[in-house]
Amino acid sequence: MFLTGKYTHLMCSSAVIALLACVQPSHAGSEITSFNKPKGVFQTLTTDLSKANQLELYDFATLALKEVIAVYESSYQESHSEQPQKKEAQLKLARWRRGLRSFIDQLITLQNTMSYQNKFDLITTPSGPAVLYINDNPVVLSGPEIAKANLMEQNIVEGFCLLHDCSVYRETPVEEPIAAEKFSTGTWHLMHRQGARYETPDGFIFIFRTLDQREAKQQFCETLVQDLRLFLTHIKRAKQAGYIIDWQSITISTLHDDKTEHIVINGEGDYLSMDFKSLNKLTQLDNRFIKWAERRMAGENPVVTITDADRLWLQSQ
């Protein structure tokens, strides 16, 4: 039995679900180029195939299962190169690898026992991933991360269209990926009897008690803001590619390599992986930063006053 949630779609065991939800192979956010994908082709195909004949469903299921296995197998093989230093991270990686291997083996068993006579159903929803049912066994057609999921969808479409007429599935024009905004360095301002503040052009005001270790504090501010700008850019690209952004569901966790951040962007579990320089040292993604990104996405120019800058700076050490 396979789960039907994009984030927890590995095994029907709550312990394994919790484990796999927080550990995935590392990929830098800046490497996500497949946001630049034709919109709607895979969605259109899966929606139409939900009413297809047996041969079309069998061919689609064969291709889809092959690609789902390949994308998870790729993540499993990539994890061999991970060598975390901390004992906790080593144990996390080992548990993740065992859980993923078991999941892949289940998929392979399903693949080996599948035949043309099986019952196939394809269920689609406007917001979630397509779910393929093979003899009532659900398999979520989603990869372990957004970039891999996009490549998987593309391979399924291309493979299916080699076997069947796909002239009815028209690709929409590819949009240029959203570019990251560029900003100048922030500036310091002395405050009467209240220490100093560091202001950035995009609305961050860091309040420090003193100017002691000014260069180190400025580096912290700039590094943190650069992380948030990276976060915002990739959120924009995810939205451009058709992914739902649920600001209430956004969470952050460190992956098994102890540095890459796993940013869940909606209740379906779609996520981004980014190598942050400062945010990965914080215990959680501060709600003030999420609100800043949300308002910037809405075209506003929010101001975030960080009165506990000294605490965050020390926490980042």
Protein Blocks (a to p, Z undefined) as FASTA:
>chain_A
ZZfbfklmmbccfklmmmmmmgccdddfklmmklmpcehklmmmmmmmmmccfklmmmmm
mmmmmmmmmmmmmmmmmmmmpccfblklmmmmmmmmmmmmmmmmmmmmmmmmgcfkbccd
ddddfklccdddeehiacddddfbfklmmmmmmmmmmmmmmmpccklmccdddddddddd
ddddddddddehiapadddfkopacddfblghklmmmmmmmmmmmmmmmmmmmmmmmmmn
opacdfklgccdddfkomaccddfbfnopacddddfklmmpfbdcfklmmmmmmmmnopa
cddddfklmmmmmmmZZ
